[in-house]
Amino acid sequence: MQNLSVFTLFAIILFLGSCATPSQPTGGPRDTSGPEIVFNDPESGTVNFTDDRIIIEFSEYVDRSSFESAFRIEPDLNIDYKFNWGKRSVKVIFEQDLPDNTTIIFNIGTELTDTRRNNMPSPFQLALSTGPEIDTGKIEAVVMDAETGEPREGARVFLYRAPYDLTQKANYSVQADTSGLAMFNHLREGTYRGFWVDDRNRNQIWDSEREAAQPFPVDTLSLQKDGEQAFGTVFIARVDTTAPELLAVGLLSSTRMRLRFSENIQVKEDAELSVFTNDGELFSEAIPLYVDQTDPSILFAQSLTPFNEGVSYAIDLKGITDGSGNIAFTNLDSFPGSNVEDTTALGYIDHLTSIGVYADEPLVFQYSKLIDDDVIVDSLKVIQETEELAEWSDISIEENNLRVHPDSIWQPNITYEIMLWDPASAGYVTIEPVIWHQDNLGELEIIIENQDTDAASIRFSLQDENDNRVREGNFQNSVTISQLPPQIYKLIVYEDINDSGTWNQGQVQPYKAPEPYFIQNDVPVQPNMTGQVFINFGQENTPDVEM
């Protein structure tokens, strides 16, 4: 009897183990690849489908809850269904009959993960028809990033079939692939409306109060039976309207300030900091020194007047923004003063003209505090070719910046080395500057091929590798940008139809088309050559640069 009980207990343990949630075996190299569909029944394209289930088999164990989020049926047929799981497969069982003569699409999005949270690399689609024919109409769209010019992989495009109600669930929804292409297949004839939506909760409903959306250059398309249509390209603008907030001011000494903001900041040339006493009287101006290279939300500054311990102060900001140009603000009531002696070592921080300078421009070097030590100037060394020059007199100091000016110009075909003394490390920092001479400058011609002479102004922005604006302006049919250093640039061009000075990305409801837009990275400018960029607004192919 005792042996029988042991056998029974062992059988129960085996049974319970077989019912446990499947998981990947442990050991071996780390799994970084997502699941794939290795089998499906029926096959995509099946007609006269009458079964009450479909079967999907995966290449590995999947997270079942993620499948439930990733799986959807289009168009929405209000059919209840349930999942019957195997080890690496699932049956989707329909609890009502499917409608007759209807093309049905079963989608599995890239939200599907394996048990190690690796996402499925690309969406899966299975299309079948409950009638003798399957719809084969196609509509495509392209989703790109307006700031980088790169495809927006995974971006969602909603498609509605007339009559449409944008407050309801979209009839179809697809994700853009690695090239930014969003493709709708197996559509029947009709009129369709599509747009990009930041569908955060993945419910296939556009929440216009909380979710961003942008239209395509074409609002609606008329699709014929077995036809193909295209909406064009939508350039997604990352609209940032949140200004950086000054969260705290810490005093490292009686003059040195550490300002912490809510996001990364930039300091403009006209930046100013003003310190006030609690009664509103101006106490001192403060000099913005530098942004912390390891944490760009931190700004170091130096007050021109030492603070007093036991006194509270307030601060006013000017010329500090985030990357989108939003002006920083503060709601700080006050911060306490300090009389701690400033022991910060004067040290080298950065080469502010590292990208390069024209032959008549100075080189600019940034230090950690206001330069008040003659050793910085006295120790400066300029090496021309291999010869150390005895003296370099054209040097100026502006707050914490050291400017090394050329002797009229930096000589062509001559290499320079600048050796800067760094008191903090008690050693030299050697800089090899990049000098742009007249004989190695180039130019770039922008040509609009389909521009009407009476059309709105065209605006351009040419940016360097650090996204600094090198040139910008407006023109009609063509423009030549001269005196350009030989570099790789990013070019943005748009048609300013409403003459606002900024690009308008359009509006979904009521529909307003986006202004024609173009962006191209990796635009080369070569010495003594004129590169040409031909732009045809509305065409999908990005034109090459011709030299």
Salt bridges, closest charged atoms under 4 A:
ASP52 OD1 - ARG53 NE 3.07
ASP63 OD1 - ARG117 NH1 3.19
GLU74 OE2 - ARG72 NE 3.13
GLU111 OE2 - ARG156 NH2 2.46
GLU111 OE2 - ARG202 NE 3.38
GLU133 OE1 - LYS225 NZ 3.31
ASP145 OD2 - ARG152 NH1 3.71
ASP145 OD2 - ARG238 NH2 2.50
ASP198 OD2 - ARG200 NH2 3.06
ASP207 OD2 - ARG210 NH1 3.11
ASP219 OD1 - ARG193 NE 2.70
ASP342 OD2 - LYS369 NZ 3.86
GLU398 OE1 - ARG403 NE 3.33
ASP467 OD1 - LYS490 NZ 3.40
GLU472 OE1 - ARG469 NH1 2.95
ASP496 OD2 - ARG459 NE 2.74
ASP499 OD1 - ARG459 NH2 3.70
